[in-house]
Structure formats: C-alpha cells, structure tokens
C-alpha cells in the first residue's frame, strides 16, 4: 500500500481515486459520526463524505511542520 502522505498529497492535488482511498480508510470513523437516533443515517454519511471531498484540497500538508 502507498504511503499515506503520498496518498494525501495526491488527494490535495485533486486526484479523485486518492480522495476515495482516504474516505475508505476512514469509513468506520465516518460511520460512527453518521449515527442519528441510534441508526446509521445515510444522508449524514454522504454529507460527511462530500465535505471531506470538497475540503481536502484546502488541507495544508505542511502546517506546523516547516521545512
């Protein structure tokens, strides 16, 4: 499997398969935060995934870690 930093770098650059790989990697956490009234809310899960997809390009891979 590719190094996570490399996958994240490609996702930030807009590589959709890399974003999908990140979403799959964190699916259990996404599902946990998609529980509403004791049930998995599919709309909420999709909303969270969409926000990840939309916001990942704004992520600063080097924040707090100057070269």
ABEGO torsion letter per residue (X at the ends): XBBAAAAAAAAAAGBAAAAAAAAAAAAAAAAAAABBGGBBBAAAAAAAAAAAAAAAAABBAABGBBX
